[in-house]
Amino acid sequence: MFVTAALAQSTGTTPAAPAGGMTDLLVQFAPILLLVVIFYLLIFRPQQKRAREQREMLSKISRGDTVVSTGGIVGKVTKAVEGEDLEVEISQGVRVKLVRGMIADVRSRANPVNDNKA
């Protein structure tokens, strides 16, 4: 920058404006835009899809499903009320409450149970 000003002063001319304008700007920002698109396609979009699938899985948990918690506890759901914690039987007569968000996987889905049968 100092050399250009000193040169212009000694020659009596001013530095010329860069030619190209908008095309130079696009060429300069093209790699950045390309990286943004790659990050979106490879990282953000698949993560959003996994999060959506996890929300759907958690909302469909019902009584009788075999679930795995994030801590690795495997058990059968004995009580599943929408908007509340799950009650999971991890052993005969041993029941624990789990927060829905802490369910990592649903191993097997049970057939709907009809409690009205005698």
N, C-alpha and C positions, 0 to 999 in steps of 0.2 A: 504494500500500500504506500509506504514512504517513497519507494523507488519510483513508482508511477507518478506521484505528485511532483517529485523532484525533476523527473524527466520532462513532464509536461511544462513545468516552469521554465526549464532551460530551453526548450524548443519553442515555447510560446503557443502550444496547442493544448487542448483539453482532451482527456481520455474519451474515447468513443463509447457509446452505450452498447451493451452486448446485443448482438444480433440474434434473432430466433424467437425471443419472447416466450410465448406460451408453449411451443414445442420443446424448448430446452427445459422448461419447468416440468413438463410431463415425463421427459426422459430421465430427469433427476429423481422424480418421485416414483417411477415405475417399479424399481426393486422393493421399495417400502410397501407399495400397494400390493405387489405380488406376495410378499411375506404375510401381510394381513389376510389375504384370501387363503393362503395355505394354512395359516393358524386356524382360521375359522373352519375350514373343511376338515382338517385333521384333528383338532383338539376340541373346539367349542361345540360344534354340532354333535359329534358322538357323545360328548358328556351330557348335553341336554337330552339326548335320546335315552341314555341310561337312567338319568334322573326321572324322566317321565315314566319309563317302564317300572322303576322302583316304586314310585307313587301309586301306580295302578296296582301293582302286586300287593302293596300294603293295604290298599282300600278293599281288596277282594278277599282278605283273610277271613275265614269263617270257622265255626266250631268243627272240630274233627281234623283240621289240617295239621300236618306235621311240619314244624318250622324249625329253623336254625337261627339262634341269636348271633349277634356280632361277637359274643364271647365264646361261641362254639357249643352252647347248650342246645341239645336237640330235645324237643318235646312235642306233645300233642295239645292243640288248643282246646280248652274246655269251656272258655267263655270269651266271646268276641262281640263287644258292643261298639258300634261306630262312634268314634270320638273319645273312646276311653282306652285304658290299658288293657292288654290281653292277659287272660289267666291261662297258664301253660302247665300241664302236668309233665314233669320231667322223670318221674318214677312213680310206681304204684303208691298213690296216696300223698305224693309230694307235689304241691302246686305252688307256683311262683307267679308273680305279676311281672309282665314285661311291657315296656313302652313300645308302641308300634314301630317307632323309628329305629329301634334296635334290632329289628328282625332283618337278617341278612338274606335269607332264602326260604322259600316254601318248597319243601321236598315233595310232598304228595298232597293232593287235594282230596278231601273226603266227599262222599256223596252227601247231599243235604239230608239232615236228620229231621224226621218228623216227630216232635215231642208229643203230639196229640194222640198217637197210637196207644192203645191199651194192651 
